[in-house]
Amino acid sequence: MDGRRNHRCGDNLIKHIVMWNVSGDSQAKRAEAAGIVKQKFEGLRGKVPGLLEIEVGIDESGVDYACDVVLYSVFQSAEALAAYASDPSHLMVREELGGIRIARHQVDYRIDSKQDGV
């Protein structure tokens, strides 16, 4: 399953994309940490109201400027994304990951499902 769904036309969906670098003193340790991040965030599927899609990818390029992990998610609305920030399931994941994530980059943007073909 690729995580894509058909959304109702007229929704003002919000895409929430986050990229992290993870801690680890070797490639193997960073790969292990990235796998934990992936597992924990994918565990939010079906638990957060308004979270329509979630996908977590681990970098395979190995280039020095790449982030280790990316989270791609789609929320039903800006309000659903705002509620996600304080959702107990999300807060638990953030706490469990603690210092594993050492750098974070984020982009949130609105899409109109009628124009995006979603």
Rosetta silent file (secondary structure, phi, psi, omega in degrees, C-alpha in Angstrom):
SEQUENCE: MDGRRNHRCGDNLIKHIVMWNVSGDSQAKRAEAAGIVKQKFEGLRGKVPGLLEIEVGIDESGVDYACDVVLYSVFQSAEALAAYASDPSHLMVREELGGIRIARHQVDYRIDSKQDGV
SCORE:     score description
SCORE:     0.000 S_00000001
   1 L     0.000  133.244 -177.376    0.000    0.000    0.000 S_00000001
   2 L   -92.325    0.154  176.507    1.431    3.396   -0.941 S_00000001
   3 L    83.842   -1.364 -179.149   -0.585    5.338    1.656 S_00000001
   4 L   -84.727  140.691  177.888   -2.489    7.373   -0.965 S_00000001
   5 L  -133.285  160.952  172.386   -6.225    7.804   -0.579 S_00000001
   6 L   -85.211  126.910  179.297   -8.935    9.573   -2.479 S_00000001
   7 L  -105.434  152.216  178.603   -9.953   12.727   -0.620 S_00000001
   8 L   -61.661  138.728  175.089  -13.223   14.556   -1.017 S_00000001
   9 L   -62.006  142.365  178.217  -13.119   17.349   -3.530 S_00000001
  10 L    95.721  -13.013  176.214  -13.073   20.751   -1.883 S_00000001
  11 L   -63.590  142.655  170.618  -10.980   19.717    1.119 S_00000001
  12 E  -101.465   82.571 -175.529   -8.250   22.169    2.001 S_00000001
  13 E   -74.486  152.794  176.459   -5.681   19.550    2.841 S_00000001
  14 E  -119.141  125.419  172.492   -2.402   20.309    4.585 S_00000001
  15 E   -93.579  134.975 -177.290    0.771   18.447    3.722 S_00000001
  16 E  -124.599  111.616 -177.783    3.207   18.198    6.633 S_00000001
  17 E  -119.876  127.233 -179.375    6.733   17.158    5.703 S_00000001
  18 E  -129.787  137.246  175.877    9.479   16.755    8.280 S_00000001
  19 E  -124.396  140.004 -179.140   13.062   15.623    7.748 S_00000001
  20 E  -129.010  155.034  159.621   15.473   14.607   10.485 S_00000001
  21 E  -105.042  147.039 -176.847   19.034   13.624   11.013 S_00000001
  22 E  -116.942  160.292 -178.304   19.442   11.002   13.695 S_00000001
  23 L   -80.481  159.983  177.682   22.154   10.302   16.231 S_00000001
  24 L   149.387  135.287 -177.104   24.706    7.522   15.983 S_00000001
  25 L   -90.509    6.331  175.423   28.476    7.231   15.858 S_00000001
  26 L  -148.956  164.005  177.968   28.404    4.793   12.942 S_00000001
  27 H   -60.609  -38.320  179.998   26.313    4.180    9.842 S_00000001
  28 H   -64.292  -40.923  179.513   24.861    1.070   11.499 S_00000001
  29 H   -67.925  -39.165  178.039   23.783    3.045   14.600 S_00000001
  30 H   -67.686  -38.654  177.556   22.202    5.785   12.475 S_00000001
  31 H   -63.378  -40.589  177.496   20.378    3.158   10.399 S_00000001
  32 H   -63.896  -44.921  179.250   19.056    1.583   13.595 S_00000001
  33 H   -62.982  -42.108  178.750   17.928    4.992   14.910 S_00000001
  34 H   -61.862  -39.758  178.102   16.250    5.814   11.578 S_00000001
  35 H   -63.257  -36.912  177.405   14.380    2.517   11.723 S_00000001
  36 H   -66.798  -44.186  177.741   13.084    3.348   15.195 S_00000001
  37 H   -58.653  -46.288  179.770   11.867    6.773   14.021 S_00000001
  38 H   -58.913  -49.386 -177.729   10.113    5.117   11.066 S_00000001
  39 H   -61.128  -45.917 -176.677    8.442    2.487   13.240 S_00000001
  40 H   -65.516  -45.875 -179.187    7.233    4.960   15.866 S_00000001
  41 H   -70.299  -37.389  176.729    5.745    7.463   13.421 S_00000001
  42 H   -64.542  -24.724  176.514    4.127    4.771   11.269 S_00000001
  43 L   -67.168  -11.802  177.906    2.515    3.552   14.493 S_00000001
  44 L   -80.340  -12.669 -178.695    0.430    6.746   14.485 S_00000001
  45 L   -55.500  125.651  178.098   -1.520    5.529   11.442 S_00000001
  46 L    81.169   -0.684 -177.232   -5.212    5.360   12.370 S_00000001
  47 L  -106.879  -16.143 -174.194   -4.668    6.889   15.830 S_00000001
  48 L  -113.317  118.374  178.518   -4.720   10.634   15.125 S_00000001
  49 L   -58.013  134.839  177.373   -7.970   12.319   14.081 S_00000001
  50 L    84.859   -6.701  176.008   -7.615   14.160   10.773 S_00000001
  51 E   -85.283  106.803 -173.309   -4.382   12.380    9.792 S_00000001
  52 E   -89.823  -34.670 -179.740   -5.281   11.043    6.353 S_00000001
  53 E  -141.904  146.924  172.828   -1.918    9.754    5.131 S_00000001
  54 E  -149.155  133.233  179.986    1.429    9.019    6.710 S_00000001
  55 E  -144.095  136.027  179.344    4.568    7.705    5.083 S_00000001
  56 E  -125.910  128.024 -179.770    8.085    7.534    6.510 S_00000001
  57 E  -120.958  148.003  177.427   11.144    7.020    4.346 S_00000001
  58 E  -109.388  130.607 -177.090   14.776    6.348    5.186 S_00000001
  59 L   -58.719  136.314  175.327   17.433    7.934    2.974 S_00000001
  60 L  -114.520   -6.646 -175.435   19.256    5.587    0.636 S_00000001
  61 L   -71.157  -37.222 -179.051   21.390    8.152   -1.180 S_00000001
  62 L    73.806    4.953  178.996   24.097    8.370    1.458 S_00000001
  63 L   -71.607  150.350 -172.248   25.115   11.861    0.307 S_00000001
  64 L   -67.791  -19.396 -179.358   26.519   14.044    3.059 S_00000001
  65 L   -97.021    0.741 -179.582   23.837   16.727    2.728 S_00000001
  66 L   -79.225  150.354  168.884   20.848   14.340    2.902 S_00000001
  67 L   -81.842  159.608 -176.945   18.621   13.974    5.914 S_00000001
  68 L   -81.411  -35.336 -173.620   18.322   10.484    7.386 S_00000001
  69 E  -139.722  143.084  173.933   14.530   10.217    7.648 S_00000001
  70 E  -127.415  138.706  173.990   11.553   11.972    6.042 S_00000001
  71 E  -111.222  123.735  174.877    7.949   12.039    7.241 S_00000001
  72 E  -114.781  123.250  178.545    5.284   12.773    4.631 S_00000001
  73 E  -142.750  155.494  178.485    1.785   13.261    5.980 S_00000001
  74 E  -126.564  131.080  179.056   -1.498   14.749    4.882 S_00000001
  75 E  -114.205  150.155 -177.260   -4.009   16.297    7.269 S_00000001
  76 L   -62.356  -29.564 -176.426   -7.663   17.019    6.661 S_00000001
  77 L  -163.843  169.274  175.062   -7.248   20.680    7.649 S_00000001
  78 H   -62.251  -34.756  178.855   -4.987   23.214    9.307 S_00000001
  79 H   -66.520  -38.800  178.085   -6.957   22.609   12.492 S_00000001
  80 H   -65.330  -39.706  176.998   -6.260   18.871   12.326 S_00000001
  81 H   -64.819  -42.327  178.658   -2.531   19.567   11.922 S_00000001
  82 H   -62.162  -40.003  179.041   -2.624   21.975   14.883 S_00000001
  83 H   -67.270  -32.776  178.099   -4.405   19.335   16.998 S_00000001
  84 H   -57.230  -36.825 -177.885   -1.766   16.750   15.999 S_00000001
  85 L   -58.657  -30.659 -178.833    0.879   18.820   17.797 S_00000001
  86 L  -114.729   11.387  178.190   -0.797   18.108   21.142 S_00000001
  87 L   -65.948  133.001 -177.510   -2.344   14.711   20.377 S_00000001
  88 H   -56.150  -37.602  179.369   -1.398   12.226   23.147 S_00000001
  89 H   -65.444  -42.721  178.462   -0.267    9.567   20.650 S_00000001
  90 H   -66.272  -42.904  179.328    2.022   12.051   18.879 S_00000001
  91 H   -62.373  -35.494  178.174    3.376   13.394   22.172 S_00000001
  92 H   -65.079  -42.373  178.307    4.199    9.837   23.276 S_00000001
  93 H   -62.298  -46.871  179.568    6.183    9.236   20.077 S_00000001
  94 H   -57.309  -42.757  179.909    8.066   12.497   20.524 S_00000001
  95 H   -66.960  -43.659 -179.331    8.939   11.539   24.109 S_00000001
  96 H   -61.767  -33.953 -177.443    9.987    7.997   23.168 S_00000001
  97 H   -81.020  -21.471  174.335   12.332    9.306   20.478 S_00000001
  98 H    37.509 -118.831 -175.919   13.956   11.796   22.835 S_00000001
  99 H   -86.826    8.727 -179.954   17.490   12.544   21.673 S_00000001
 100 H   -64.059  -40.133 -179.414   17.457   10.161   18.694 S_00000001
 101 E   -90.075  122.946 -173.705   16.563   13.011   16.343 S_00000001
 102 E  -109.866  -16.306  175.332   19.341   15.613   16.311 S_00000001
 103 E  -145.221  145.539 -173.962   18.301   17.990   13.503 S_00000001
 104 E  -140.379  137.399  175.632   14.845   18.800   12.169 S_00000001
 105 E  -132.458  141.341 -174.683   13.487   20.555    9.077 S_00000001
 106 E  -141.555  144.280  170.506    9.799   21.106    8.384 S_00000001
 107 E  -138.632  129.779  173.009    7.487   22.385    5.644 S_00000001
 108 E  -120.641  132.686  177.520    3.694   22.625    5.922 S_00000001
 109 E  -148.795  149.026 -177.920    1.644   23.713    2.940 S_00000001
 110 E   -86.483  141.095  172.741   -1.982   23.811    1.883 S_00000001
 111 E  -127.345  150.475  173.715   -3.208   22.014   -1.208 S_00000001
 112 E  -102.723  115.030 -174.502   -6.564   22.170   -2.894 S_00000001
 113 H   -60.038  -23.965  178.537   -7.542   18.601   -3.717 S_00000001
 114 H   -70.476  -33.580 -178.271   -9.469   19.814   -6.795 S_00000001
 115 H   -89.686  -28.836 -175.435   -6.284   21.270   -8.289 S_00000001
 116 H   -84.055  -12.340 -179.218   -3.826   18.641   -7.066 S_00000001
 117 L    75.408   16.670 -179.217   -5.775   15.716   -8.497 S_00000001
 118 L   -77.872    0.000    0.000   -5.805   14.020   -5.096 S_00000001
